[in-house]
Amino acid sequence: MDNSFGNSRERHTLATEVGVMRELLTVEETAERLRVSVPTVRWLRQEGKLPKAYKVGPRVLWDPQDLDAWLEGQRDPDWSP
């Protein structure tokens, strides 16, 4: 199993119970995906407002599907383009 932990631009993987490899996002990649700053991602995590993350050594990693589902739940029902 390859657990790559290079620079923040690399994709990271985690083996699940069934042996499937999933792509996980770093704090920096999560900030980019959500279009917010890194400090905002850290604050949202500290406040418990983001989906649960994986803690692998010093790294905090998110499943992109969890982030997408969370983001969909943040949609403002009163807003129209």
N, C-alpha and C positions, 0 to 999 in steps of 0.2 A: 504494500500500500504506500502510495506517495503522498505525504502531507507536506506540500510546498508552503514555505513561509518566507518568501523573498520580499521584494519591495511591495509597496502598497498597491501598485498597478497590476500585480499578478492576481490571477483567480486562485481561490483556495478551495480545497475539497475536504469533505468529511465523510467517512464511511458510515452508512446507516446500518441498522440491525440486519437488513436483508442484503447487505453488501453493495448497494447502489451508491455511486459517488454523486454527491450534490455539489453544485457550485455555490460558494458562499462569498459574501461581500465584506470587505473591510470597512472601518469607520469612514475612511476617505471615499471609498466607492459608494457607500450608503449615502453620504452627503451629496455626492454628485447625482445619484439616482433620484434623490428627493429634492434636488436643487436648493439645498440649504447649506449653511456652513458646517464645518466639522464641530465647532463648539456647540452649535444647535443640536446636532445629532447626539453629542455627549450629554447635553442638558435633557433632551427628550428621553434618553435612556435612563438617566438618573431619576427623572420624575416618573418613570414607569409608563411613559406614553407611547413607546415603540413596542413592536412585538419582541418576544423573548429572543435574546441573542445566544450564540454559542460562545463560551469562554474557552479558548484553547491556548494554554500558556498565558502569555501577556496579551494575546490578541482577542478582540471581540469581533465576532463574525455573524452576519445575518443571512438568512435564506432569502433570496430575491422574491420567491413566491409569497413568503410571509409579509415582506414589505409591500408588495403589490396589493395584497388583500387588505392590509392595514390602510394603505393610501386610498383605496376605493372606499373604505369606510369613512374617510375624512371628507368626502364630497359634500359640498354645501347644496342642500336640496332647493334652496331659494335662488340660487344663482343660475342665470341663463345667459348664454353668449349673445 
